[in-house]
Every structure is written in C-alpha cells, then in structure tokens.
Amino acid sequence: MPWGTGIEISRRSDMAVGLRVLSVFIGVFLMLMGVSKTTWLTDGEILRSQLVGWRDLAPAVSLWYLDTIAIPGSSVFSRLVFLGELATGAALVLGYRQRLAATVALLMIVNFHFASGVIFTYGYLTNGYGLPVIGGLLALALGGSRLPYCVTVTSR
C-alpha cells in the first residue's frame, strides 16, 4: 500500500512511538551505566585494571587492541566512557539527535564487547547486555529520526 493511506500512516506512527519508547529505555540504561562509572572520572586506573584483567582470556585480535589502544589510552577512555554514556543516554531520553547518540553509544558498547572478547563467545548471544542492547541501538541509529515526543532545537 502507498504511504498516503490511513493504514500506513497509522502503522508508521505506531512504529515511531515504539522506537521512541525504546529510545527512552535504552537512554535510561546508558545513563545508569554512566552513573555507575562516576569514579572513572577521577581514577583512570579502575578501567586500566579491568582491561588488564581481560588480557588473560582475550582472543588474539582483542589482545592486540587491548595492548595497542585500550590499555595505553585507559586514562583518557575512562573519562570518555563516563561522559559518553551519560551524554548519549540523556540525548536518547530527551530525543535529541537520537540517531547520532545511538550510533555513538553503539560504537562505545561494541568497543567494550570487542575488548573483553565476549563478542566472540556463545554467551554473548544470551547475555542481556549483548544482542538486545546492540539491536536496540542499531534500530535507533537506522530509524531514530523525526520520532514523536522529542526535544528539537531550532535556530532563528
């Protein structure tokens, strides 16, 4: 059916409201994850020790990433992760630039899953932090524009 029929408009509206609800829930999740990392803002050693702990179980590709990028940059990344989770979570809750916020959050989360090596395990498929979060963020990154009940900023 073409977009002009009442049935399609109604379905599109329902999908948009569904994505908006998803945006709020994932936004709250990200904000709470950020709040749980408040100490990372002042102590980069917390993230560094977590990354070093992952080294023992990491597959080769994750090991290279940990040794070359993540561990050496952990003092900067610890602050970026804290601020990134809070900022992307707040943007998703408010509905501000949802596609950008979802994309940034998706990259952060995949980065953590890759670094830990968990993304390469069967357990990743059954973990609530895995596919549901990745799938929800991907849905928002692809279809999260012009959703209802969003904050918009207009310039005059």
C-alpha positions as a Python dict, from the first residue, in 0.01 Angstrom:
ca = {
    (1, 'M'): (0, 0, 0),
    (2, 'P'): (121, 353, -69),
    (3, 'W'): (221, 582, 219),
    (4, 'G'): (-85, 800, 160),
    (5, 'T'): (-338, 555, 302),
    (6, 'G'): (-461, 587, 658),
    (7, 'I'): (-349, 235, 742),
    (8, 'E'): (14, 302, 654),
    (9, 'I'): (20, 636, 834),
    (10, 'S'): (-115, 466, 1145),
    (11, 'R'): (146, 190, 1125),
    (12, 'R'): (425, 440, 1073),
    (13, 'S'): (305, 634, 1375),
    (14, 'D'): (295, 318, 1587),
    (15, 'M'): (648, 225, 1479),
    (16, 'A'): (773, 575, 1560),
    (17, 'V'): (617, 565, 1905),
    (18, 'G'): (770, 220, 1959),
    (19, 'L'): (1116, 346, 1863),
    (20, 'R'): (1067, 647, 2090),
    (21, 'V'): (985, 419, 2385),
    (22, 'L'): (1292, 208, 2301),
    (23, 'S'): (1498, 527, 2294),
    (24, 'V'): (1385, 626, 2645),
    (25, 'F'): (1450, 283, 2793),
    (26, 'I'): (1795, 243, 2638),
    (27, 'G'): (1873, 604, 2734),
    (28, 'V'): (1790, 534, 3099),
    (29, 'F'): (2004, 217, 3082),
    (30, 'L'): (2300, 414, 2945),
    (31, 'M'): (2264, 692, 3200),
    (32, 'L'): (2260, 441, 3485),
    (33, 'M'): (2562, 263, 3338),
    (34, 'G'): (2736, 602, 3327),
    (35, 'V'): (2642, 687, 3684),
    (36, 'S'): (2789, 353, 3795),
    (37, 'K'): (3120, 471, 3648),
    (38, 'T'): (3136, 805, 3831),
    (39, 'T'): (3466, 710, 3996),
    (40, 'W'): (3619, 663, 3649),
    (41, 'L'): (3611, 1040, 3606),
    (42, 'T'): (3885, 1087, 3863),
    (43, 'D'): (4055, 745, 3861),
    (44, 'G'): (4160, 601, 3525),
    (45, 'E'): (4325, 308, 3700),
    (46, 'I'): (3985, 140, 3750),
    (47, 'L'): (3934, 95, 3376),
    (48, 'R'): (4301, 7, 3325),
    (49, 'S'): (4285, -280, 3576),
    (50, 'Q'): (3965, -408, 3416),
    (51, 'L'): (4131, -406, 3073),
    (52, 'V'): (4445, -577, 3207),
    (53, 'G'): (4220, -842, 3364),
    (54, 'W'): (4061, -912, 3026),
    (55, 'R'): (4404, -979, 2869),
    (56, 'D'): (4425, -1334, 3005),
    (57, 'L'): (4107, -1451, 2830),
    (58, 'A'): (4110, -1226, 2524),
    (59, 'P'): (4134, -1371, 2173),
    (60, 'A'): (4430, -1258, 1962),
    (61, 'V'): (4251, -974, 1785),
    (62, 'S'): (4123, -834, 2117),
    (63, 'L'): (4466, -880, 2274),
    (64, 'W'): (4623, -665, 2002),
    (65, 'Y'): (4357, -398, 2057),
    (66, 'L'): (4399, -406, 2436),
    (67, 'D'): (4778, -378, 2420),
    (68, 'T'): (4795, -120, 2141),
    (69, 'I'): (4499, 110, 2202),
    (70, 'A'): (4280, 40, 2505),
    (71, 'I'): (4531, -7, 2789),
    (72, 'P'): (4767, 276, 2685),
    (73, 'G'): (4470, 513, 2648),
    (74, 'S'): (4275, 396, 2952),
    (75, 'S'): (4317, 720, 3148),
    (76, 'V'): (4151, 916, 2865),
    (77, 'F'): (3898, 644, 2779),
    (78, 'S'): (3778, 614, 3139),
    (79, 'R'): (3662, 976, 3130),
    (80, 'L'): (3522, 948, 2777),
    (81, 'V'): (3319, 638, 2864),
    (82, 'F'): (3169, 803, 3172),
    (83, 'L'): (3079, 1121, 2983),
    (84, 'G'): (2975, 933, 2669),
    (85, 'E'): (2731, 705, 2849),
    (86, 'L'): (2575, 997, 3035),
    (87, 'A'): (2554, 1219, 2726),
    (88, 'T'): (2420, 956, 2487),
    (89, 'G'): (2177, 831, 2749),
    (90, 'A'): (2044, 1181, 2814),
    (91, 'A'): (2016, 1250, 2440),
    (92, 'L'): (1816, 931, 2390),
    (93, 'V'): (1585, 1005, 2683),
    (94, 'L'): (1522, 1360, 2562),
    (95, 'G'): (1501, 1255, 2199),
    (96, 'Y'): (1775, 1492, 2091),
    (97, 'R'): (1979, 1379, 1790),
    (98, 'Q'): (1882, 1020, 1856),
    (99, 'R'): (2049, 870, 1551),
    (100, 'L'): (2383, 1028, 1640),
    (101, 'A'): (2350, 939, 2008),
    (102, 'A'): (2255, 579, 1926),
    (103, 'T'): (2547, 547, 1684),
    (104, 'V'): (2799, 678, 1938),
    (105, 'A'): (2657, 454, 2212),
    (106, 'L'): (2662, 156, 1977),
    (107, 'L'): (3030, 216, 1895),
    (108, 'M'): (3118, 251, 2265),
    (109, 'I'): (2940, -69, 2362),
    (110, 'V'): (3075, -274, 2072),
    (111, 'N'): (3420, -142, 2165),
    (112, 'F'): (3383, -279, 2519),
    (113, 'H'): (3245, -611, 2397),
    (114, 'F'): (3528, -643, 2146),
    (115, 'A'): (3796, -551, 2400),
    (116, 'S'): (3668, -803, 2653),
    (117, 'G'): (3642, -1071, 2386),
    (118, 'V'): (3286, -1152, 2495),
    (119, 'I'): (3155, -1067, 2147),
    (120, 'F'): (3328, -1382, 2019),
    (121, 'T'): (3154, -1620, 2262),
    (122, 'Y'): (2825, -1808, 2258),
    (123, 'G'): (2737, -1646, 2590),
    (124, 'Y'): (2719, -1312, 2411),
    (125, 'L'): (2412, -1433, 2227),
    (126, 'T'): (2228, -1496, 2556),
    (127, 'N'): (2360, -1201, 2757),
    (128, 'G'): (2115, -915, 2819),
    (129, 'Y'): (2394, -663, 2761),
    (130, 'G'): (2468, -816, 2421),
    (131, 'L'): (2222, -854, 2138),
    (132, 'P'): (1923, -671, 2296),
    (133, 'V'): (2127, -355, 2357),
    (134, 'I'): (2315, -377, 2027),
    (135, 'G'): (1992, -446, 1837),
    (136, 'G'): (1805, -163, 2007),
    (137, 'L'): (2082, 88, 1942),
    (138, 'L'): (2116, -27, 1582),
    (139, 'A'): (1740, 17, 1531),
    (140, 'L'): (1763, 371, 1672),
    (141, 'A'): (2075, 452, 1468),
    (142, 'L'): (1898, 347, 1149),
    (143, 'G'): (1543, 467, 1214),
    (144, 'G'): (1558, 711, 1502),
    (145, 'S'): (1498, 1038, 1318),
    (146, 'R'): (1188, 1254, 1349),
    (147, 'L'): (1031, 1046, 1624),
    (148, 'P'): (745, 1186, 1831),
    (149, 'Y'): (788, 1349, 2173),
    (150, 'C'): (1143, 1464, 2110),
    (151, 'V'): (1333, 1776, 2204),
    (152, 'T'): (1421, 1980, 1899),
    (153, 'V'): (1640, 2285, 1879),
    (154, 'T'): (1560, 2540, 1613),
    (155, 'S'): (1770, 2839, 1520),
    (156, 'R'): (1626, 3177, 1429),
}
